[in-house]
Amino acid sequence: MSAWRPLGVRVHLVGAMMAVALASVGVSALIINRAVDTELRDFSHRDLRFSATNTAEMAASAYLEADGWSERPVHALRTIAHERGDDVVVLGADGRPVVGSPASAADWARGERAPVVVRGRQVGTIIATNSRDGLDSAARRLDDRLQGRMSGLLMEAGIFAGGLALLLALAIALYLARPLHRLTEVARRMGSGEIETRASGAGGGREITRLAHTMDRLAAALRHQDELRRATVDDVTHELRGALVGVFARVEALRHGVVDDEQVALAQIATDAHRVRRLVDDVDRLAEAQRSGLLVRKRPIDLDAIAHACVASYADRCRALSIELTHRVSHARVTGDPERLAQVLDNLLSNALRYSDPGDRVTVTLEVRGEEAVVEVADSGIGIAPEHLGRVFDRFWRSPEARARVSDGSGVGLALLSDLVGAHDGRVTVVSEPGQGTTFSVFLPLAEPSAAGAQSGVPAG
């Protein structure tokens, strides 16, 4: 037995349009029938009222001629009324049927009444009702004809509306289904790895156009990730190959006894091995930082205390390199992991010293701007070219100037810094000018008063 498959858009649209058309015809039929019934009832009442008034006038003339009520004129009045499809009852001044009228009539209360007035005095009352069989009633015959005609017209209208709805639904289904099929095909091709495919231009309405643009942005993001992955693999491979080539070359030289100083060769092998280990450690740290479950133990902390500690730890190193280190730190309280934020500041200071020369200056600033604490680390070093600013936070990417100056870097530090700042709901920016220096700014939200009771060990991301 085959599994049930969902119905397509066309079937849903056709069914919906047909249902709307038939429901509209049905509601219209109900409204029209009720309106026709109301009009027919009003017509019947007006006809009876006219019959009663006309009969009352004839009864007044008969009363004058006979000088009272008698059976013969009453019988004549009833015969005339029967010919019109009505029935009449003649009541005397005392309210009882006169001679020639039926003694009892159950439907008197539903009849139309008209007074019989002779010389300004009411001598009786005429009650007009429909005939008991009603078959000769003009209103009833008109009702039957109208009902039959209306039923035929409504059936024709239903068939016409259903056919029109079917054609309209098919047209709309074709209009919507074709771009949806195209988007489905684009998604299938993207799923199979063809991320160069474009979804725009698929047609359809505004929502489908927005969906196509969203799929194009997704494809662009996938292309960027793929390029980044390839670049990462190339960079890691290049770094590992460079280190391992040196190791293997020196090992082979030692094995064949062509090394003048074995201690120097062993030291160079140790340096290359350390370079490989550092690269592996950087990759592992970056993978940990970019994991969605990165654990940062957030709590309210004084960011200025961390800044002072980091500046103090770099004071001796800066003096040894003849680099001036200054700082201007204001009090700022944030919610974060002190070890991770210390790692961020350490990374910024290390990066500033790496690309500064003796006599240059490094400045650390911490201040509060609105609802954020802003940490800035500025140096007067080599700077970054404008065309490279957009890639400084990419994994394993290093500018040509940085590669020429420092050969043992891996390009992981700033990418790791960006991820750590993001884990604290912050952001990091960079401003630089070649030959004039670089300024990195880290923006962190200030701790709210209620954060004092926050629990530690909160997963970020």
Disulfide bonds with the S-S distance in Angstrom:
none
